[in-house]
């Protein structure tokens, strides 16, 4: 039951976001192909998110040395 509880959200996400709700391919081979393509689409989406965050990190490292943020000091 614990394993099923961990897998159910993933299956629900695949069904709603990656067109796994309706199988348009014929037979058991079509079922397998549809499941693999849905999982591949989910993995590509995760990879795209990783590259986006990596790009923002690199961009931040390149821009902030050009415009350093100076600390503000309040005079007593």
N, CA, C and O atoms as CSV, one atom per row, in Angstrom:
chain,resi,resn,atom,element,x,y,z
A,1,UNK,N,N,0.818,-1.203,0.000
A,1,UNK,CA,C,0.000,0.000,0.000
A,1,UNK,C,C,0.864,1.270,0.000
A,1,UNK,O,O,0.485,2.276,-0.600
A,2,UNK,N,N,2.009,1.226,0.664
A,2,UNK,CA,C,2.870,2.404,0.690
A,2,UNK,C,C,3.404,2.719,-0.702
A,2,UNK,O,O,3.475,3.878,-1.111
A,3,UNK,N,N,3.775,1.667,-1.416
A,3,UNK,CA,C,4.297,1.868,-2.777
A,3,UNK,C,C,3.214,2.432,-3.694
A,3,UNK,O,O,3.481,3.307,-4.518
A,4,UNK,N,N,2.006,1.929,-3.544
A,4,UNK,CA,C,0.901,2.411,-4.371
A,4,UNK,C,C,0.605,3.872,-4.055
A,4,UNK,O,O,0.324,4.657,-4.960
A,5,UNK,N,N,0.665,4.236,-2.798
A,5,UNK,CA,C,0.419,5.625,-2.415
A,5,UNK,C,C,1.492,6.549,-2.984
A,5,UNK,O,O,1.226,7.726,-3.230
A,6,UNK,N,N,2.693,6.030,-3.193
A,6,UNK,CA,C,3.759,6.847,-3.759
A,6,UNK,C,C,3.627,6.974,-5.277
A,6,UNK,O,O,4.060,7.974,-5.850
A,7,UNK,N,N,3.034,5.973,-5.935
A,7,UNK,CA,C,2.949,5.954,-7.388
A,7,UNK,C,C,1.704,6.664,-7.904
A,7,UNK,O,O,1.729,7.217,-9.003
A,8,UNK,N,N,0.628,6.663,-7.148
A,8,UNK,CA,C,-0.642,7.222,-7.605
A,8,UNK,C,C,-0.550,8.694,-8.043
A,8,UNK,O,O,-1.108,9.036,-9.086
A,9,UNK,N,N,0.129,9.578,-7.295
A,9,UNK,CA,C,0.222,10.965,-7.769
A,9,UNK,C,C,0.947,11.089,-9.112
A,9,UNK,O,O,0.596,11.933,-9.936
A,10,UNK,N,N,1.948,10.253,-9.324
A,10,UNK,CA,C,2.680,10.279,-10.590
A,10,UNK,C,C,1.779,9.859,-11.743
A,10,UNK,O,O,1.802,10.480,-12.805
A,11,UNK,N,N,0.996,8.823,-11.546
A,11,UNK,CA,C,0.081,8.367,-12.588
A,11,UNK,C,C,-0.972,9.434,-12.867
A,11,UNK,O,O,-1.306,9.689,-14.024
A,12,UNK,N,N,-1.490,10.048,-11.831
A,12,UNK,CA,C,-2.458,11.124,-12.010
A,12,UNK,C,C,-1.879,12.297,-12.782
A,12,UNK,O,O,-2.556,12.887,-13.624
A,13,UNK,N,N,-0.619,12.637,-12.494
A,13,UNK,CA,C,0.045,13.720,-13.214
A,13,UNK,C,C,0.241,13.352,-14.679
A,13,UNK,O,O,0.034,14.182,-15.564
A,14,UNK,N,N,0.635,12.123,-14.932
A,14,UNK,CA,C,0.803,11.670,-16.316
A,14,UNK,C,C,-0.517,11.718,-17.072
A,14,UNK,O,O,-0.553,12.099,-18.242
A,15,UNK,N,N,-1.586,11.338,-16.413
A,15,UNK,CA,C,-2.889,11.333,-17.076
A,15,UNK,C,C,-3.355,12.751,-17.399
A,15,UNK,O,O,-3.899,12.995,-18.476
A,16,UNK,N,N,-3.147,13.666,-16.493
A,16,UNK,CA,C,-3.672,15.013,-16.706
A,16,UNK,C,C,-2.760,15.888,-17.563
A,16,UNK,O,O,-3.255,16.682,-18.363
A,17,UNK,N,N,-1.456,15.764,-17.418
A,17,UNK,CA,C,-0.538,16.676,-18.086
A,17,UNK,C,C,0.095,16.128,-19.358
A,17,UNK,O,O,0.525,16.909,-20.207
A,18,UNK,N,N,0.163,14.823,-19.514
A,18,UNK,CA,C,0.924,14.255,-20.630
A,18,UNK,C,C,0.099,13.316,-21.500
A,18,UNK,O,O,0.636,12.369,-22.074
A,19,UNK,N,N,-1.177,13.567,-21.600
A,19,UNK,CA,C,-2.091,12.872,-22.508
A,19,UNK,C,C,-2.093,11.350,-22.342
A,19,UNK,O,O,-2.134,10.614,-23.329
A,20,UNK,N,N,-2.051,10.896,-21.127
A,20,UNK,CA,C,-2.092,9.465,-20.887
A,20,UNK,C,C,-3.511,9.002,-20.568
A,20,UNK,O,O,-3.731,7.821,-20.298
A,21,UNK,N,N,-4.470,9.917,-20.596
A,21,UNK,CA,C,-5.843,9.544,-20.250
A,21,UNK,C,C,-6.499,8.672,-21.320
A,21,UNK,O,O,-7.353,7.844,-21.002
A,22,UNK,N,N,-6.109,8.848,-22.579
A,22,UNK,CA,C,-6.706,8.063,-23.658
A,22,UNK,C,C,-5.606,7.484,-24.524
A,22,UNK,O,O,-4.733,8.210,-24.999
A,23,UNK,N,N,-5.646,6.187,-24.728
A,23,UNK,CA,C,-4.640,5.524,-25.535
A,23,UNK,C,C,-5.119,5.484,-26.984
A,23,UNK,O,O,-6.170,4.915,-27.280
A,24,UNK,N,N,-4.363,6.075,-27.864
A,24,UNK,CA,C,-4.726,6.094,-29.273
A,24,UNK,C,C,-3.963,5.052,-30.076
A,24,UNK,O,O,-4.117,4.983,-31.295
A,25,UNK,N,N,-3.149,4.249,-29.422
A,25,UNK,CA,C,-2.384,3.205,-30.097
A,25,UNK,C,C,-3.039,1.853,-29.840
A,25,UNK,O,O,-3.673,1.651,-28.805
A,26,UNK,N,N,-2.884,0.937,-30.779
A,26,UNK,CA,C,-3.621,-0.324,-30.742
A,26,UNK,C,C,-2.818,-1.433,-30.064
A,26,UNK,O,O,-1.616,-1.575,-30.292
A,27,UNK,N,N,-3.494,-2.205,-29.235
A,27,UNK,CA,C,-2.914,-3.411,-28.653
A,27,UNK,C,C,-2.075,-3.169,-27.418
A,27,UNK,O,O,-1.949,-2.046,-26.931
A,28,UNK,N,N,-1.499,-4.265,-26.921
A,28,UNK,CA,C,-0.673,-4.172,-25.719
A,28,UNK,C,C,0.639,-3.452,-25.996
A,28,UNK,O,O,1.183,-2.790,-25.112
A,29,UNK,N,N,1.154,-3.576,-27.220
A,29,UNK,CA,C,2.364,-2.834,-27.580
A,29,UNK,C,C,2.055,-1.334,-27.590
A,29,UNK,O,O,2.887,-0.528,-27.172
A,30,UNK,N,N,0.881,-0.963,-28.058
A,30,UNK,CA,C,0.472,0.436,-28.036
A,30,UNK,C,C,0.339,0.968,-26.621
A,30,UNK,O,O,0.673,2.122,-26.352
A,31,UNK,N,N,-0.155,0.120,-25.708
A,31,UNK,CA,C,-0.234,0.519,-24.301
A,31,UNK,C,C,1.160,0.817,-23.746
A,31,UNK,O,O,1.369,1.818,-23.061
A,32,UNK,N,N,2.104,-0.066,-24.054
A,32,UNK,CA,C,3.470,0.110,-23.553
A,32,UNK,C,C,4.115,1.356,-24.150
A,32,UNK,O,O,4.769,2.121,-23.442
A,33,UNK,N,N,3.931,1.557,-25.451
A,33,UNK,CA,C,4.514,2.725,-26.107
A,33,UNK,C,C,3.922,4.012,-25.527
A,33,UNK,O,O,4.647,4.979,-25.292
A,34,UNK,N,N,2.627,4.021,-25.300
A,34,UNK,CA,C,1.959,5.199,-24.746
A,34,UNK,C,C,2.491,5.525,-23.346
A,34,UNK,O,O,2.730,6.690,-23.028
A,35,UNK,N,N,2.673,4.508,-22.523
A,35,UNK,CA,C,3.190,4.728,-21.168
A,35,UNK,C,C,4.634,5.242,-21.207
A,35,UNK,O,O,4.996,6.136,-20.442
A,36,UNK,N,N,5.447,4.683,-22.088
A,36,UNK,CA,C,6.846,5.109,-22.186
A,36,UNK,C,C,6.938,6.541,-22.689
A,36,UNK,O,O,7.737,7.327,-22.181
A,37,UNK,N,N,6.129,6.887,-23.684
A,37,UNK,CA,C,6.159,8.256,-24.196
A,37,UNK,C,C,5.677,9.262,-23.153
A,37,UNK,O,O,6.209,10.369,-23.073
A,38,UNK,N,N,4.682,8.894,-22.360
A,38,UNK,CA,C,4.224,9.785,-21.296
A,38,UNK,C,C,5.293,9.999,-20.238
A,38,UNK,O,O,5.495,11.117,-19.766
A,39,UNK,N,N,5.984,8.909,-19.862
A,39,UNK,CA,C,7.063,9.031,-18.877
A,39,UNK,C,C,8.233,9.841,-19.436
A,39,UNK,O,O,8.849,10.623,-18.712
A,40,UNK,N,N,8.539,9.655,-20.721
A,40,UNK,CA,C,9.616,10.426,-21.344
A,40,UNK,C,C,9.271,11.914,-21.364
A,40,UNK,O,O,10.134,12.757,-21.123
A,41,UNK,N,N,8.013,12.234,-21.651
A,41,UNK,CA,C,7.593,13.638,-21.650
A,41,UNK,C,C,7.736,14.244,-20.262
A,41,UNK,O,O,8.151,15.395,-20.126
A,42,UNK,N,N,7.396,13.475,-19.231
A,42,UNK,CA,C,7.533,13.971,-17.866
A,42,UNK,C,C,9.011,14.194,-17.519
A,42,UNK,O,O,9.354,15.187,-16.878
A,43,UNK,N,N,9.878,13.279,-17.940
A,43,UNK,CA,C,11.308,13.435,-17.676
A,43,UNK,C,C,11.897,14.621,-18.426
A,43,UNK,O,O,12.751,15.326,-17.889
A,44,UNK,N,N,11.453,14.852,-19.670
A,44,UNK,CA,C,11.932,16.014,-20.417
A,44,UNK,C,C,11.484,17.311,-19.756
A,44,UNK,O,O,12.225,18.294,-19.759
A,45,UNK,N,N,10.296,17.323,-19.197
A,45,UNK,CA,C,9.813,18.509,-18.502
A,45,UNK,C,C,10.667,18.783,-17.256
A,45,UNK,O,O,10.999,19.934,-16.971
A,46,UNK,N,N,11.017,17.737,-16.523
A,46,UNK,CA,C,11.888,17.917,-15.355
A,46,UNK,C,C,13.269,18.411,-15.776
A,46,UNK,O,O,13.854,19.270,-15.116
A,47,UNK,N,N,13.788,17.866,-16.874
A,47,UNK,CA,C,15.099,18.272,-17.372
A,47,UNK,C,C,15.076,19.724,-17.831
A,47,UNK,O,O,16.038,20.460,-17.612
A,48,UNK,N,N,13.998,20.135,-18.459
A,48,UNK,CA,C,13.852,21.517,-18.889
A,48,UNK,C,C,13.845,22.459,-17.684
A,48,UNK,O,O,14.452,23.529,-17.730
A,49,UNK,N,N,13.170,22.071,-16.621
A,49,UNK,CA,C,13.163,22.882,-15.409
A,49,UNK,C,C,14.545,22.995,-14.792
A,49,UNK,O,O,14.931,24.062,-14.315
A,50,UNK,N,N,15.301,21.882,-14.802
A,50,UNK,CA,C,16.664,21.913,-14.276
A,50,UNK,C,C,17.529,22.867,-15.088
A,50,UNK,O,O,18.258,23.677,-14.515
A,51,UNK,N,N,17.460,22.783,-16.426
A,51,UNK,CA,C,18.268,23.665,-17.268
A,51,UNK,C,C,17.869,25.118,-17.103
A,51,UNK,O,O,18.728,25.998,-17.163
A,52,UNK,N,N,16.589,25.394,-16.896
A,52,UNK,CA,C,16.132,26.764,-16.687
A,52,UNK,C,C,16.732,27.332,-15.395
A,52,UNK,O,O,17.218,28.463,-15.378
A,53,UNK,N,N,16.697,26.544,-14.320
A,53,UNK,CA,C,17.277,27.022,-13.056
A,53,UNK,C,C,18.793,27.159,-13.164
A,53,UNK,O,O,19.367,28.083,-12.589
A,54,UNK,N,N,19.439,26.267,-13.880
A,54,UNK,CA,C,20.890,26.363,-14.090
A,54,UNK,C,C,21.229,27.618,-14.890
A,54,UNK,O,O,22.189,28.317,-14.567
A,55,UNK,N,N,20.445,27.910,-15.933
A,55,UNK,CA,C,20.656,29.108,-16.738
A,55,UNK,C,C,20.502,30.363,-15.883
A,55,UNK,O,O,21.312,31.284,-15.989
A,56,UNK,N,N,19.482,30.408,-15.046
A,56,UNK,CA,C,19.293,31.572,-14.184
A,56,UNK,C,C,20.440,31.724,-13.191
A,56,UNK,O,O,20.862,32.841,-12.893
A,57,UNK,N,N,20.939,30.613,-12.684
A,57,UNK,CA,C,22.065,30.660,-11.752
A,57,UNK,C,C,23.314,31.213,-12.439
A,57,UNK,O,O,24.006,32.063,-11.878
A,58,UNK,N,N,23.601,30.741,-13.634
A,58,UNK,CA,C,24.775,31.229,-14.373
A,58,UNK,C,C,24.608,32.694,-14.719
A,58,UNK,O,O,25.553,33.473,-14.595
A,59,UNK,N,N,23.425,33.076,-15.148
A,59,UNK,CA,C,23.166,34.473,-15.481
A,59,UNK,C,C,23.356,35.366,-14.264
A,59,UNK,O,O,23.927,36.452,-14.366
A,60,UNK,N,N,22.878,34.908,-13.117
A,60,UNK,CA,C,23.037,35.676,-11.883
A,60,UNK,C,C,24.514,35.819,-11.523
A,60,UNK,O,O,24.941,36.876,-11.057
A,61,UNK,N,N,25.293,34.762,-11.736
A,61,UNK,CA,C,26.726,34.824,-11.424
A,61,UNK,C,C,27.459,35.768,-12.366
A,61,UNK,O,O,28.471,36.357,-11.984
A,62,UNK,N,N,26.968,35.922,-13.587
A,62,UNK,CA,C,27.621,36.811,-14.542
A,62,UNK,C,C,27.222,38.274,-14.362
A,62,UNK,O,O,28.033,39.169,-14.601
A,63,UNK,N,N,25.993,38.523,-13.947
A,63,UNK,CA,C,25.507,39.902,-13.861
A,63,UNK,C,C,25.870,40.568,-12.542
A,63,UNK,O,O,26.254,41.738,-12.545
A,64,UNK,N,N,25.766,39.877,-11.428
A,64,UNK,CA,C,25.997,40.523,-10.133
A,64,UNK,C,C,27.434,41.004,-9.931
A,64,UNK,O,O,27.614,42.022,-9.263
A,65,UNK,N,N,28.456,40.352,-10.455
A,65,UNK,CA,C,29.788,40.967,-10.317
A,65,UNK,C,C,29.909,42.291,-11.061
A,65,UNK,O,O,30.737,43.125,-10.694
A,66,UNK,N,N,29.113,42.501,-12.085
A,66,UNK,CA,C,29.165,43.765,-12.816
A,66,UNK,C,C,28.489,44.887,-12.039
A,66,UNK,O,O,28.910,46.041,-12.127
A,67,UNK,N,N,27.455,44.564,-11.287
A,67,UNK,CA,C,26.720,45.553,-10.503
A,67,UNK,C,C,26.648,45.073,-9.057
A,67,UNK,O,O,25.628,44.532,-8.632
A,68,UNK,N,N,27.712,45.267,-8.311
A,68,UNK,CA,C,27.689,44.765,-6.928
A,68,UNK,C,C,26.696,45.525,-6.065
A,68,UNK,O,O,26.499,46.732,-6.206
A,69,UNK,N,N,26.089,44.781,-5.180
A,69,UNK,CA,C,25.141,45.388,-4.250
A,69,UNK,C,C,25.946,45.837,-3.030
A,69,UNK,O,O,26.526,45.017,-2.318
A,70,UNK,N,N,25.970,47.146,-2.801
A,70,UNK,CA,C,26.713,47.644,-1.645
A,70,UNK,C,C,25.830,47.611,-0.425
A,70,UNK,O,O,24.623,47.839,-0.502
A,71,UNK,N,N,26.440,47.328,0.690
A,71,UNK,CA,C,25.661,47.275,1.922
A,71,UNK,C,C,25.421,48.700,2.415
A,71,UNK,O,O,26.302,49.555,2.336
A,72,UNK,N,N,24.254,48.930,2.907
A,72,UNK,CA,C,23.901,50.240,3.412
A,72,UNK,C,C,24.228,50.307,4.897
A,72,UNK,O,O,23.887,49.416,5.675
A,73,UNK,N,N,24.885,51.366,5.252
A,73,UNK,CA,C,25.243,51.549,6.641
A,73,UNK,C,C,24.520,52.747,7.203
A,73,UNK,O,O,24.587,53.843,6.648
A,74,UNK,N,N,23.843,52.540,8.281
A,74,UNK,CA,C,23.164,53.661,8.922
A,74,UNK,C,C,24.132,54.374,9.842
A,74,UNK,O,O,24.820,53.748,10.648
A,75,UNK,N,N,24.177,55.675,9.716
A,75,UNK,CA,C,25.087,56.418,10.591
A,75,UNK,C,C,24.449,56.584,11.964
A,75,UNK,O,O,23.245,56.820,12.058
A,76,UNK,N,N,25.239,56.464,13.031
A,76,UNK,CA,C,24.678,56.575,14.385
A,76,UNK,C,C,24.296,57.967,14.779
A,76,UNK,O,O,23.815,58.183,15.892
